[in-house]
Amino acid sequence: MNRIRQLASDKSGPNGSPHTLLCIHRDPARLSLLEENGYEFVTATNGYDGLQLFMSRCVDAIVLEYPLGVSNGSIITTEIKQVRPKLPVVILTMRTCPMPF
């Protein structure tokens, strides 16, 4: 949580460029508030495309929707954490459920 709070308060990286957020969401336009607040924003509408972007781009944090059709947010997060265990990941869901990440 501390890393996410740090990203929220400091919107630029060490070289002065905006932090890059990978947003994996079926309707990424719903997350446009992040872009409007100065973050660089790359999007994917499904877990497979999100993992491809994660492997090909340097991102500072990930925001993803829990229900992603064929996959879900916890499966995608597990894959991401195997590669970068300390990367902040925020999972969005409409229902209340415990998230182990």
Buried (B, 14 or more C-beta within 10 A) or exposed (E): EEEEEEBEEEEEBEEEEBBBBBBBBEEBEEBEEBBEEEBBBBBBBBBBEBBEBBEEEEBBBBBBBBEBEEBBBBEBBEBBEEEEEEBBBBBBBEEEEEEEE
